[in-house]
């Protein structure tokens, strides 16, 4: 783990993750970060479970909602739109990764 000089390097401190694991961790991070943003944006009137469900639904681009979206504030609508965009980019990234793996296996 130590470099030849005896000091620690950043690359030795960061574990080596596969690309699929990094994508999954980013999905989890944005789900929890988005749920906190939604929870705070609604001034704690929405339960955290509902904000977590809204965030996971937005990141996974399913569009499910436990409450009417019209009852949410405009800032929460913006947060949900940003989460949908992030989730869409993650799905595209994952699809491209699968395509690259299939082409490498076939060669």
C-alpha positions as CSV (number, residue, x, y, z in Angstrom):
1,X,0.0,0.0,0.0
2,X,2.9,2.4,0.6
3,X,4.8,4.0,-2.2
4,X,8.5,3.4,-2.5
5,X,9.3,6.5,-0.5
6,X,7.2,5.2,2.5
7,X,4.4,7.8,2.3
8,X,0.8,7.1,1.5
9,X,-0.6,8.1,-1.8
10,X,-4.2,9.0,-2.6
11,X,-4.5,6.1,-5.0
12,X,-3.5,3.7,-2.2
13,X,-6.3,5.1,0.1
14,X,-9.1,4.8,-2.4
15,X,-10.3,1.3,-2.9
16,X,-10.4,0.0,-6.5
17,X,-14.1,-0.3,-7.5
18,X,-15.5,-1.7,-10.7
19,X,-17.4,0.6,-13.0
20,X,-20.7,-1.1,-12.2
21,X,-20.1,-0.6,-8.5
22,X,-19.2,3.1,-9.0
23,X,-22.5,3.6,-11.0
24,X,-24.5,1.8,-8.3
25,X,-22.9,3.9,-5.5
26,X,-23.6,7.2,-7.5
27,X,-27.2,6.1,-7.8
28,X,-27.4,5.5,-4.0
29,X,-25.6,8.7,-3.2
30,X,-28.0,10.8,-5.4
31,X,-31.1,9.0,-4.1
32,X,-30.2,9.9,-0.5
33,X,-28.9,13.4,-1.4
34,X,-32.0,14.1,-3.4
35,X,-34.3,12.9,-0.6
36,X,-32.6,15.2,1.9
37,X,-33.0,18.1,-0.6
38,X,-36.7,17.3,-1.1
39,X,-37.2,16.9,2.6
40,X,-35.6,20.3,3.4
41,X,-37.2,22.0,0.4
42,X,-40.7,21.0,1.7
43,X,-39.7,22.6,5.1
44,X,-40.0,19.2,6.9
45,X,-43.8,18.9,6.2
46,X,-43.3,15.9,4.0
47,X,-42.3,12.7,5.7
48,X,-38.7,11.5,5.0
49,X,-40.0,8.2,3.7
50,X,-42.1,10.0,1.1
51,X,-39.1,12.2,0.1
52,X,-36.9,9.1,-0.2
53,X,-39.5,7.4,-2.4
54,X,-39.8,10.5,-4.6
55,X,-36.1,10.7,-4.9
56,X,-35.6,7.0,-5.8
57,X,-38.5,7.2,-8.2
58,X,-37.0,10.3,-9.9
59,X,-33.5,8.7,-10.1
60,X,-34.8,5.5,-11.5
61,X,-37.0,7.5,-14.0
62,X,-40.2,5.6,-13.1
63,X,-42.4,8.6,-12.3
64,X,-44.2,7.0,-9.3
65,X,-45.2,9.3,-6.5
66,X,-46.9,8.7,-3.1
67,X,-48.4,12.1,-3.1
68,X,-49.8,14.5,-5.7
69,X,-46.9,16.4,-7.3
70,X,-49.1,19.5,-7.6
71,X,-49.0,19.8,-3.8
72,X,-45.2,20.3,-3.8
73,X,-43.4,23.6,-4.0
74,X,-41.7,24.8,-7.1
75,X,-38.2,24.3,-5.7
76,X,-39.1,20.6,-5.1
77,X,-40.3,20.4,-8.7
78,X,-36.8,21.6,-9.8
79,X,-35.1,19.1,-7.6
80,X,-37.2,16.3,-9.0
81,X,-36.4,17.4,-12.6
82,X,-32.7,17.5,-11.8
83,X,-32.8,14.0,-10.3
84,X,-34.7,12.7,-13.4
85,X,-31.9,14.1,-15.6
86,X,-29.2,12.6,-13.4
87,X,-31.0,9.2,-13.5
88,X,-31.3,9.4,-17.2
89,X,-27.6,10.0,-17.6
90,X,-26.9,7.0,-15.3
91,X,-29.1,4.8,-17.4
92,X,-27.4,5.9,-20.6
93,X,-24.0,5.3,-19.0
94,X,-25.0,1.9,-17.9
95,X,-26.4,1.0,-21.3
96,X,-23.2,2.1,-23.0
97,X,-21.1,0.1,-20.5
98,X,-23.2,-3.0,-21.3
99,X,-22.7,-2.4,-25.0
100,X,-19.0,-2.0,-24.6
101,X,-18.8,-5.2,-22.6
102,X,-20.7,-7.2,-25.2
103,X,-18.5,-6.0,-28.0
104,X,-15.4,-6.8,-26.0
105,X,-16.7,-10.3,-25.3
106,X,-17.6,-10.9,-29.0
107,X,-14.1,-9.9,-30.2
